[in-house]
Amino acid sequence: MGNRLSKIYTRTGDDGTTGLGDGTRISKDDARVEAYGTLDELNSVLGMLLAEKLPVDVAAVLQPIQHELFDLGSEFCLPDYTAISAEHVQRLETLLDRFNEPLPPLKEFILPGGSHAAAVCHLARTVCRRAERCAWTLHKQHPQNLESIKYLNRLSDLLFVLARVVVRENKGTEVLWKHERPHA
């Protein structure tokens, strides 16, 4: 798939364009580039999260997700290519159920924080939500595999649940939003 770079700089993007996996040149501000660029950012945040002290079962699910995000980026980079299927979405739903089941029910909104690892997990969640929005923008211009967009939606939910798991593992406390609070 595609060419492997032997040199890191090519100078081909100096005119504001970039090459897709099929060789087509498009503008660097194209919705397609925004979509796979945001997936790259999400994957980087997941790399930061994996550098944290995490429960073994959490780390074990994040590494395959990094590979799947790279595959999903290929979908956005290669028109008419499909890598993500309904089975991928179902696996995320199964993981969501497994990790969420032992958690206490939510009674308030949770703010990002509680521990460094949980905050990074929340950061990944917000980047994932942006990646989903970018995917919908791209889909409006060039129809995409809807399973891929569902995958991003489920992944952001999973990252929220994993943040709740991680904060407990790190002996932190969830930061609850307080509707009634004194004003400074």
C-alpha positions as CSV (number, residue, x, y, z in Angstrom):
1,M,0.0,0.0,0.0
2,G,1.5,3.3,-1.1
3,N,5.1,4.3,-1.3
4,R,7.5,4.1,1.6
5,L,9.6,7.3,2.1
6,S,13.3,6.9,1.9
7,K,13.7,10.6,2.6
8,I,11.6,12.4,5.1
9,Y,11.4,15.7,3.2
10,T,10.1,15.6,-0.3
11,R,9.4,19.2,-1.0
12,T,6.3,18.1,-2.9
13,G,4.0,19.8,-0.3
14,D,5.6,23.2,-0.5
15,D,2.8,24.3,-2.9
16,G,0.1,23.6,-0.3
17,T,-0.8,20.2,-1.7
18,T,-0.3,16.7,-0.4
19,G,-0.5,13.3,-2.0
20,L,-3.2,10.7,-1.2
21,G,-2.4,7.0,-1.1
22,D,-3.5,6.7,-4.8
23,G,-1.2,9.5,-5.9
24,T,-3.8,12.1,-6.3
25,R,-2.7,15.6,-5.2
26,I,-5.1,17.6,-3.0
27,S,-5.0,20.8,-1.0
28,K,-3.6,20.4,2.5
29,D,-6.8,22.0,3.9
30,D,-9.1,19.5,2.2
31,A,-11.6,17.7,4.4
32,R,-10.0,14.4,3.6
33,V,-6.6,15.7,5.0
34,E,-8.3,17.2,8.0
35,A,-10.0,13.8,8.7
36,Y,-6.9,11.6,8.5
37,G,-4.7,14.3,10.2
38,T,-7.1,14.4,13.2
39,L,-6.8,10.6,13.4
40,D,-3.1,10.9,13.5
41,E,-3.4,13.4,16.3
42,L,-5.7,11.0,18.2
43,N,-3.2,8.2,17.7
44,S,-0.5,10.4,19.1
45,V,-2.6,11.2,22.2
46,L,-3.2,7.4,22.6
47,G,0.5,7.0,22.5
48,M,0.8,9.5,25.3
49,L,-1.8,7.6,27.2
50,L,0.0,4.3,26.7
51,A,3.2,5.9,28.2
52,E,1.2,6.3,31.5
53,K,0.9,3.7,34.2
54,L,-2.3,2.0,33.1
55,P,-4.1,-1.2,34.1
56,V,-2.9,-4.1,31.9
57,D,-6.3,-4.7,30.5
58,V,-6.7,-1.0,29.4
59,A,-3.3,-1.0,27.7
60,A,-4.1,-4.3,26.0
61,V,-7.2,-2.7,24.3
62,L,-5.5,0.6,23.3
63,Q,-2.6,-0.9,21.3
64,P,-4.9,-2.7,18.8
65,I,-7.0,0.5,18.6
66,Q,-3.9,2.4,17.5
67,H,-3.5,0.0,14.6
68,E,-7.2,0.3,13.7
69,L,-6.9,4.1,13.7
70,F,-4.1,3.8,11.3
71,D,-6.2,1.6,9.1
72,L,-9.1,4.0,9.4
73,G,-6.7,6.8,8.3
74,S,-6.0,4.7,5.2
75,E,-9.7,4.8,4.4
76,F,-9.7,8.6,4.4
77,C,-6.5,8.7,2.4
78,L,-7.4,6.1,-0.2
79,P,-10.8,6.7,-1.9
80,D,-12.9,3.6,-2.2
81,Y,-10.8,1.6,0.4
82,T,-12.5,0.0,3.4
83,A,-10.7,-1.3,6.5
84,I,-13.2,-0.9,9.4
85,S,-16.3,-3.1,9.6
86,A,-19.3,-3.7,11.7
87,E,-17.3,-6.3,13.6
88,H,-14.8,-3.5,14.8
89,V,-17.8,-1.5,16.1
90,Q,-19.3,-4.5,17.8
91,R,-15.9,-5.2,19.5
92,L,-15.8,-1.7,20.9
93,E,-19.4,-2.1,22.2
94,T,-18.4,-5.3,23.9
95,L,-15.4,-3.6,25.5
96,L,-17.6,-0.7,26.6
97,D,-20.0,-3.1,28.3
98,R,-17.2,-5.0,30.0
99,F,-15.4,-1.9,31.4
100,N,-18.5,0.0,32.3
101,E,-20.3,-2.8,34.2
102,P,-18.3,-2.6,37.4
103,L,-18.3,1.2,37.5
104,P,-20.8,3.1,39.8
105,P,-23.7,4.8,37.9
106,L,-23.1,8.3,36.8
107,K,-25.1,10.9,38.8
108,E,-23.2,14.0,37.7
109,F,-21.2,15.2,34.7
110,I,-17.5,14.3,35.0
111,L,-14.8,17.0,34.3
112,P,-11.5,15.9,32.8
113,G,-8.9,15.2,35.5
114,G,-8.6,13.0,38.6
115,S,-5.2,11.7,37.6
116,H,-2.8,12.5,34.9
117,A,-3.6,9.3,33.0
118,A,-7.3,9.9,33.3
119,A,-6.9,13.5,32.0
120,V,-4.9,12.2,29.0
121,C,-7.7,9.7,28.4
122,H,-10.2,12.5,28.4
123,L,-8.0,14.5,26.0
124,A,-8.0,11.4,23.7
125,R,-11.8,11.3,24.0
126,T,-12.2,15.0,22.9
127,V,-9.8,14.5,19.9
128,C,-11.8,11.4,19.0
129,R,-15.0,13.5,19.0
130,R,-13.3,16.0,16.7
131,A,-12.2,13.2,14.4
132,E,-15.8,12.0,14.2
133,R,-16.9,15.6,13.3
134,C,-14.2,15.7,10.6
135,A,-15.4,12.3,9.3
136,W,-18.9,13.6,9.0
137,T,-17.7,16.7,7.1
138,L,-15.8,14.5,4.7
139,H,-18.8,12.2,4.4
140,K,-20.9,15.1,3.2
141,Q,-18.4,15.8,0.4
142,H,-17.4,12.2,-0.4
143,P,-19.5,9.4,1.1
144,Q,-17.5,7.3,3.5
145,N,-17.8,3.9,5.1
146,L,-20.4,4.6,7.9
147,E,-19.0,1.8,10.0
148,S,-15.8,3.9,10.4
149,I,-17.8,6.9,11.6
150,K,-19.7,4.7,14.1
151,Y,-16.3,3.3,15.2
152,L,-15.2,6.8,16.1
153,N,-18.4,7.4,18.0
154,R,-18.0,4.2,20.0
155,L,-14.3,4.8,20.6
156,S,-15.0,8.2,22.2
157,D,-17.5,6.5,24.5
158,L,-15.0,3.8,25.3
159,L,-12.3,6.4,26.1
160,F,-14.8,8.1,28.5
161,V,-15.3,4.8,30.3
162,L,-11.6,4.0,30.3
163,A,-10.9,7.4,31.9
164,R,-13.3,6.4,34.7
165,V,-11.5,3.0,35.1
166,V,-8.0,4.6,35.0
167,V,-8.8,7.3,37.6
168,R,-9.8,4.5,40.1
169,E,-6.7,2.4,39.3
170,N,-4.5,5.4,39.9
171,K,-6.2,6.0,43.3
172,G,-7.5,9.4,42.0
173,T,-11.0,10.8,42.4
174,E,-13.4,11.7,39.6
175,V,-13.9,15.5,39.3
176,L,-17.6,16.0,39.4
177,W,-19.2,19.1,37.8
178,K,-21.0,21.1,40.5
179,H,-24.1,22.9,39.2
180,E,-24.5,24.8,42.5
181,R,-21.2,26.4,43.4
182,P,-20.1,29.7,45.0
183,H,-19.1,32.3,42.5
184,A,-15.7,34.0,42.8
